[in-house]
Amino acid sequence: MATRIEALAQAVTERAVDLVVSALDVNALLDEVDLNAVLDQVDINRVLDRIDLDRLLRRMDLNDLVQRIDFDALVEQTDLGAVIAASSSGAASDALDAVRSQTVGLDEFIARWIGRLRRRPYAGPPGPAGGLPAKAGS
């Protein structure tokens, strides 16, 4: 008998909560809530995970947003010299590596041909006697 009463009480409670929630004016409730204070108290990642960002972005005027950007101030805050130096040094380093690689290939090609002219087999590039020393831990 007690289980039936508990089940009935549970069903009545759930129905009452459904009625109260469906009767709420969510917009009026949001007008009363300080959302910034609420965000300080909740896990923002859980909130953001429940937001449909595509739907939000479709409602935004991105052209208007871009027009608000102060590009002059953005450029002033950017160290363009460092950006240019980093990108050009990376490109110069890549070019230097390519030249080195081609030079090594050309050097090997010439060494093989000289070995043929001297009628000696080419044994590969010279290296330290006994090969390269082993590194610790390998």
N, C-alpha and C positions, 0 to 999 in steps of 0.2 A: 504494500500500500504506500509506503514512504517513497519508493522509487517512482511510482506513478505521480505522486504529488510533486516530487522534484522535477520530473520530466515536464509536467504541466507548467510549473513555475518557470522553468528554463524557456519553454516555448512562448509563454506570455511575455517574459523579459525580452526575448529576441524580437518579438512582434512590436513591443513598445519602443525599442531602440530603432527599429526600421521606420516606424511612424514619425518619431522625433527627427531622425536624420533626413527623411524625405520632406519634412515640413520646413527644414532650415533654409533660409535664404543665404547661400554661400557668399554671394557678393557683399551682402550686408555684414556678414560675419567677418569677411576679409577687411572691410572698412574699419572694423574695431580692433584689428590685430596689427601690432607693430612687427612687420615681417622681418626687419633687420634684427630685432631682439630675438625673434624666434630662430632665425638662422644662426645666431650665436649659441643657441642651446641645442641644436640638432646636428647630426652628422650630415654635412652638406653633400657629401658624395652619395648618400642614400637618396637625398632629395633629387639631385641631378640625374641619378640613374632612372628615376621615374618620369622624367620630362622627355617629351618627344621633341628633340632639338630640331629635326627637319621641319616639323610643323611651326616651331617658334621662328626659325630662320625664314620660312616662307612669308611670315607676317611682317618681317622687318624690311625696311627700305634701305638696302645695302648701299645704293648710290648716295643717299643722303648721309649715311654713316661715313663713307669714304670722303665726301666733301667736307666733313667736319675735321678731318685730320690736318694738322698743321705740319705739312711736309718740311717747311723751312726749319721749324724747331726740331723736327726729327733728324734732319741732316746735321744740324748744329750739334746735336747730342751724340752723333755717330762719329767715331774716329775713322774717317775714310782713309787716312794715310795707312793705318794699321790694316784695314781691310784690303786695300790695294797691295800693300807689301806682302800680306799673307797669300793672297791669290796669285800674285806675280811670282813670288818665291816658289810656290807650289808648282806653277807652270814651268818655271826655269829649272827646277829640280827634276821634273819629269822629262824635260827636253835633254838635260844633261845626262840623265840615266839612259835615255834612248841613244844618245851619241856614244856613251861609254860602251853600251851593249854592241852597237854596230862596230866600234873600234876593236873590241875583243874578237868579234866574229871575223873581221877583216884580218886581224893579226893571226888568227888560227888558219885562215885560208892561205895567207902568204907563207906561213911556216910549213904547211902541208906541201905547197908547190916547191918550196926550196928543198924539202926532204926528197921530193921526186927528182928534182934536178940533180941533187947530189947522190941519187940512187940509194938513199937510206930510208928505212921505214920511219914514219912520224910516230913518236912515242907519246905525244900529247904535250900540253904546256909544262914547262919546268916548275917544279915545286920544291919544298924543303926536303932534304935528304931524309928518308924514312917516312915520308908523308906528313900530314898535319898532326900536331900533338892532340891527344884526347883531352876533352874538357872534363872537369870534375863533375861527377854525378851522371855521366853518360856512358 
